[in-house]
């Protein structure tokens, strides 16, 4: 998990995580479920959303750079995932957080 957090920007997924942990994908899923209560894929996506939120709140980086830097991929992917997870676009989230902070 620590390794994955340090490498969110990279195109990692369950297979890379299993190789890094030196276990089969099936074992990784079982152990991940036991420890985190979710699948490695869902956990990784949630961590990427968290990282994107932090960057939206603390930087002026464009959505495209945030998507790339958090491993989400394209700006369109970030917008889609973010709208599903947070209920608004990344730009709307950034604006709302700024209004709350002032």
C-alpha positions in Angstrom: 0.0 0.0 0.0 2.8 2.4 0.8 4.5 1.6 -2.5 1.3 2.3 -4.4 0.7 5.6 -2.6 4.2 6.7 -3.6 3.6 5.7 -7.2 0.0 7.0 -7.8 1.3 8.8 -10.9 2.4 5.6 -12.5 0.1 3.3 -14.4 0.0 0.7 -11.7 -2.9 -1.7 -11.0 -3.5 -5.0 -9.1 -1.1 -7.0 -11.2 1.8 -4.6 -10.5 0.8 -4.5 -6.8 0.8 -8.3 -6.7 4.2 -8.5 -8.3 5.6 -5.9 -5.9 4.2 -7.8 -2.9 5.4 -11.1 -4.4 2.1 -12.8 -4.3 -0.5 -13.9 -6.8 -3.3 -11.6 -7.8 -5.8 -13.7 -6.1 -3.9 -13.6 -2.8 -3.5 -9.9 -3.1 -7.3 -9.5 -3.5 -8.0 -11.7 -0.5 -5.5 -9.9 1.7 -6.5 -6.5 0.5 -10.1 -7.2 1.3 -9.2 -8.4 4.8 -7.0 -5.3 5.5 -8.7 -2.5 3.6 -12.2 -3.8 3.3 -12.2 -3.2 -0.5 -10.5 -4.4 -3.7 -7.1 -3.1 -4.7 -8.6 -1.5 -7.7 -11.2 0.5 -5.7 -8.7 1.4 -3.0 -6.2 2.7 -5.6 -9.0 4.8 -7.3 -10.0 6.2 -4.0 -6.4 7.2 -3.2 -6.1 8.8 -6.6 -9.3 10.8 -5.9 -7.9 11.9 -2.6 -4.7 13.1 -4.2 -6.7 14.9 -6.9 -8.8 16.6 -4.2 -5.7 17.8 -2.4 -4.2 19.2 -5.6 -7.4 20.9 -6.6 -7.5 22.6 -3.1 -3.9 23.5 -2.9 -2.7 24.3 -6.4 -3.6 26.1 -9.6 -2.6 23.1 -11.7 -4.8 22.5 -14.7 -7.1 19.5 -14.5 -5.1 17.7 -17.2 -1.9 17.9 -15.1 -3.8 16.7 -12.0 -5.2 13.8 -13.9 -1.8 12.8 -15.2 0.0 13.3 -11.8 -2.5 11.2 -9.9 -2.5 8.4 -12.4 -6.2 8.9 -13.3 -5.2 9.5 -16.9 -6.9 12.2 -19.0 -8.8 15.2 -17.9 -12.0 13.5 -19.3 -11.3 10.5 -17.0 -10.8 12.7 -14.0 -14.0 14.7 -14.7 -16.0 11.4 -15.1 -14.5 9.8 -12.0 -14.7 12.9 -9.9 -18.3 13.6 -10.8 -19.2 10.1 -9.8 -17.3 10.2 -6.5 -17.8 13.8 -5.4 -20.9 14.8 -7.3 -19.4 17.7 -9.2 -16.7 18.5 -11.7 -13.1 19.2 -10.6 -13.5 22.8 -11.5 -16.7 23.2 -9.6 -15.1 21.5 -6.6 -12.1 23.8 -6.7 -14.4 26.9 -6.8 -16.6 25.6 -4.0 -13.5 24.9 -1.8 -12.2 28.4 -2.4 -15.5 30.0 -1.5 -15.6 27.9 1.7 -12.0 28.9 2.6 -12.7 32.6 2.3 
